[in-house]
Amino acid sequence: MYNVDNSTKVSTAFGTVLTIFVNIHSEDLLKTIVLASVGGVSSFAATLMVKFLIRTIKKRFQK
């Protein structure tokens, strides 16, 4: 049975994360930020529209 201590796990995880950060280009980072912003805004807008539709439908059926 293999025994892996916590320092080996942390070192492996840190090495993996460091390798990923080194290979990310600034254009990719900017594109990711822009896409995340657009996704967040569109998600918020969709939530507001659904809330508005639910209120409108409830008001129509309660009369």
Secondary structure, 3 states (H helix, E strand, C coil): CCCCCHHHHHHHHHHHHHHHHHHCCHHHHHHHHHHHHHHHHHHHHHHHHHHHHHHHHHHHHHC
